[in-house]
Amino acid sequence: MIAIVIILGLYLSLLLFVKKIVQPKSPLLFANVLFVGYCFSLYSISQEFYWMPGSITYTLSLILCLLSWTIIEKSNKIPYLILLIVMAIVINGTNEITMLLYNASIVGYLILKFIKTKKINYSVGLLLIISTSCMSASILAPGNTVRTLSETNPNTHNFTFSIVRALYRTLTFTLEKFFIFIFIALYLGTQLRERNLKIIKSKIHPWLLIVICVIFPFSVLCFGIFPSYYATGRIPPERTVNTIVFFFMIAIIFSLQVYKDHTSIVFNEKSTGFRLLPIGILLIIAIYPNELRSNFIDLFSGRSIQFAREMQKREEYIKSEKSDDIVVEKNTTLPNTLLFKDISGDKDSFFNHYYARFYHKKSIIVNEK
């Protein structure tokens, strides 16, 4: 049920965001293409939806970000401001990458509003102060500090190393999965209306505008990757990459809208090439290896049902056994898109230890013979 609620919550919040903020010609089509493209780009669909610790600390925060951006224009009204503050508190208590990029989005919103109106939005300013205060409390919390100091990687807190690796990963992630958004951007460009989001009032050369609009999403992508290398010296975990691509996707939408508002050159949706783009996107999803396709195979081939039955049988066996040290049979079916990690034959491993504690047993291991 948690997985179903999270999946529906992400989809519906994305649809609401598109309908209220982006306002394309066809909100349903626009949101559907984004949602499918996002799911295609996930590096771990289990950590995004099915693994509860991941879904309620990463995906839930993305849902709240979408809802927050959807109502931020109404922040001058007290009920909406209170709701925004509550959501900001929750977002800043979930994970570091979301809190950093969410607060950066609020800063960006304030700057753009000031450029357009020459006035400071004090309600959003208050939201930013509260949100950044919560972020500081979360980052400086004793547990988080201990975790950071416990990192033994020699490249931890090495700025040069971190920026170089972040740039490298920006390139490799794009070539591996995120390239789908290039095709999505071309297609969704035909769905946008002029929204008066002009930032640069003077005339600017179309090609220079394209360069700016392309650089911005990749800057967001690089900025999202950087903290993992700086704090741990290692590549971001898959659930973190899932979160980064979400903000990359939102940044692309923003760049598309800015481009639309600053140039008379528009995407020709009636051309044969653009009409074939949706078919091309579907073919890529069907042919190119990805978690979305694997997830459908697991669900509809019966592998997930078989896995569920084996897990149910294991649970019944554990509960019926009176011994404190239990050996269970290894599952014959382990759908990676549904399962983040199973227990092993090592009773002292992290997963085995807490698995045994859950069932009030001394140890539970898998028979790996």
C-alpha positions, 0 to 999 in steps of 0.5 A, spaced: 500 500 500 505 504 501 508 503 494 501 504 491 500 511 495 507 513 493 507 512 485 500 515 485 502 521 489 508 522 485 504 521 478 498 526 481 502 531 484 506 531 477 500 532 474 497 538 478 504 541 478 504 541 470 496 543 470 497 549 475 504 551 473 506 549 466 500 550 463 501 546 456 496 545 451 495 538 453 497 537 461 495 530 461 500 528 455 505 533 458 505 530 465 504 522 462 511 523 458 514 526 464 512 521 468 514 515 463 521 519 462 522 519 469 521 512 471 525 510 465 531 514 468 531 511 474 537 507 477 533 503 482 525 503 481 525 499 488 529 504 492 524 509 489 517 506 490 518 499 493 523 499 498 520 503 504 526 507 507 527 510 500 520 511 498 518 515 504 525 519 505 526 520 498 520 520 493 515 523 498 520 529 499 519 530 491 511 529 492 512 535 497 516 539 492 511 539 487 506 541 491 510 546 494 512 549 487 504 549 485 502 553 491 508 558 492 504 563 488 499 563 493 504 564 499 501 571 501 495 568 504 496 565 511 493 558 510 497 557 504 504 560 507 502 555 513 502 549 509 508 551 505 512 552 512 509 545 514 511 542 507 518 545 508 519 542 515 518 535 512 522 536 506 528 538 510 527 532 514 528 527 509 535 527 505 540 532 504 540 532 496 532 534 496 533 539 501 539 543 498 536 543 491 529 545 494 532 551 498 536 553 491 529 553 488 526 558 493 532 562 492 531 562 485 524 563 485 525 570 490 531 572 485 526 571 479 520 575 482 525 581 484 527 581 477 520 581 474 517 586 480 522 589 483 519 587 489 521 582 495 516 577 496 516 577 504 512 571 505 517 567 501 522 570 504 520 568 511 519 561 508 526 561 505 529 563 512 525 557 516 526 552 510 534 554 511 534 553 518 531 546 518 536 544 513 542 547 517 539 543 523 538 537 519 545 537 516 549 539 523 545 534 527 549 530 531 548 523 528 549 526 521 555 530 523 558 523 526 556 519 520 560 525 515 566 524 520 566 517 520 568 517 512 575 514 511 575 515 503 581 519 502 578 524 497 572 526 502 572 534 502 577 534 496 573 540 492 577 539 486 576 531 486 569 532 487 568 537 482 572 533 477 568 527 478 561 531 479 562 533 471 564 526 469 558 523 472 554 528 469 556 526 462 556 519 464 549 519 467 546 523 461 549 518 456 547 512 460 540 514 462 538 521 462 539 522 454 531 520 454 530 527 456 533 530 450 528 527 446 522 529 451 525 536 451 524 536 443 517 533 444 514 537 450 517 544 447 511 543 442 506 543 448 508 549 451 504 556 451 508 563 452 507 564 459 511 571 460 517 568 464 521 573 460 528 574 464 532 577 459 529 584 457 534 585 451 534 581 445 539 575 445 541 571 439 537 565 439 543 560 439 546 564 445 539 563 448 539 555 447 546 555 450 544 558 456 538 554 456 542 547 455 547 549 461 542 550 466 539 543 467 546 540 467 548 545 472 543 543 476 545 536 475 552 537 477 550 541 483 546 535 485 552 530 484 557 534 487 555 533 495 556 526 495 563 526 492 564 532 497 561 528 503 563 521 502 568 521 496 564 516 492 559 516 487 552 517 489 547 511 491 542 510 486 536 513 490 540 519 490 541 519 483 533 518 482 532 524 486 537 528 482 534 526 475 528 529 478 530 536 479 534 535 472 527 534 469 524 540 472 530 544 470 529 542 463 522 544 463 524 551 466 529 552 460 524 550 455 519 555 458 524 560 458 526 559 451 519 559 449 518 566 451 525 569 449 525 567 441 520 567 435 523 560 433 518 555 436 518 547 435 514 545 429 509 540 432 506 538 425 513 536 422 514 529 421 520 528 425 516 531 431 510 527 430 515 521 430 518 523 436 513 519 441 514 513 437 521 514 438 521 515 445 517 508 446 521 504 442 527 507 446 524 505 453 522 498 450 529 496 447 534 500 451 535 496 458 532 500 464 528 499 470 522 501 468 521 495 463 524 490 467 519 492 473 513 491 468 516 484 466 517 482 473 510 484 475 506 481 469 511 475 468 509 472 475 516 473 478 513 478 483 507 473 485 512 467 486 517 472 490 511 474 494 509 467 495 516 464 497 517 470 502 510 469 505 512 461 506 519 464 509 515 468 514 510 463 516 516 458 517 520 463 522 514 465 526 513 457 527 520 456 529 521 456 536 529 456 535 532 463 536 537 461 530 534 460 524 536 458 517 531 459 511 531 457 504 534 462 499 529 464 494 529 462 487 526 468 484 529 475 486 526 480 482 531 486 483 526 491 481 522 490 487 527 488 492 532 492 494 537 487 498 535 480 501 539 477 507 545 473 506 548 467 510 552 472 514 548 473 521 553 479 523 551 483 517 547 489 517 541 486 514 541 480 517 542 483 524 536 487 524 531 482 520 532 477 526 531 483 531 524 484 527 522 477 528 525 477 535 530 472 534 538 471 535 540 470 528 536 469 521 541 466 515 540 464 508 542 457 506 547 459 501 548 452 499 
